[in-house]
Amino acid sequence: MKQYKFQIPQIIIMIFLLVMAGMTIYLGIPFPRMFNDSLIKLVMNGVLVLSLIPMLNCGVGMNFGIPVGVSAGLLGMCISINLRLKGILGFTGALFFSIIIGIVFGFVYSKILNRVKGREEIAGTFVGFSFIPLMSFFWTLAPFTNRQMLYPIGGKGLRPKIGLKNFFGKILNELWVIHIGDFKIPLGLLLFFLLICILIYLFFKTKTGMAMIAVGENETYATLSGISVNKMRTISIILSTVLAAVGICVYAQSYGFVELYEAPLMMAFPAVSAVLIGGSSGRKTSVVQAVVGVYLFQTTYVLSAPLANAILIPEMSEVLRMMITNIIILYALLYKGGRKKHGKK
């Protein structure tokens, strides 16, 4: 495993985070609460960021079609809720259904991307944006019977937001929580995330994983070595879709709600931004880069809102937070693009 080296974007963001952390202490904002939130945000968004790795390492590019996998996860959770499964059983059921549906959706998605080689990121964006209206139509007609999921008036069609409190809301967040003073370490949540990181790392040490990396580095060489390029691409797309389905389950249980209809539309962009901030080249990335990127990105997001509320008028907090995060994203993109153009090959 290669040693991770912090690059200029990560160093600048870490300095910025240290400045914001110092300001929270100076302004009397409870720092332990900010730290606790940053750990939850890491895992809450981390699996979605990890879902980019298989397609990146196989040379398929950034998965802007994450909404396809997210929709699979949402459908899996809705099935679990409709069956009235609760607690660990409910969350496990949601994961099981999400993985099965994610495999099906991923296979169809791979058929599309394998026909547009070289333009996967553009095609993935259009697939993701097209898939959400299709699923919105499905949510209004889905034959679910649990009244807690349906509109109260008329009793047909799923609500835009379904509460998970009575099912598996915060099931991982509240599993094996360690209290150290005012700090809370959600051990169950972190162990679940660590397990997924280890599984992804070990997968790329297998014969299939190394074949996928070979395809990503040089398709011609991989073909001459007897590797089926389309097969490896298909596996990577299915794996990314399944991980995105699992990721939205983790996200939803932390959030406490399942959000349907237009909610998943823009979920690809924060994930892509995080992996770029972590040091990804845009063609290949590692688990460590994904984890570092999502922590830096989400911690910036966590710290900027209370600081903006304390320094500026509350109405400006969201504007400032979006400005800060988008500037960081833009800088990461420009730095990466400039390095690829002018750096050493």
Summary of the structure (lengths in Angstrom):
residues: 345
radius of gyration: 20.4
end to end distance: 21.3
largest distance: 63.4
contacts: 1200
relative contact order: 0.19
helix: 69%
strand: 5%
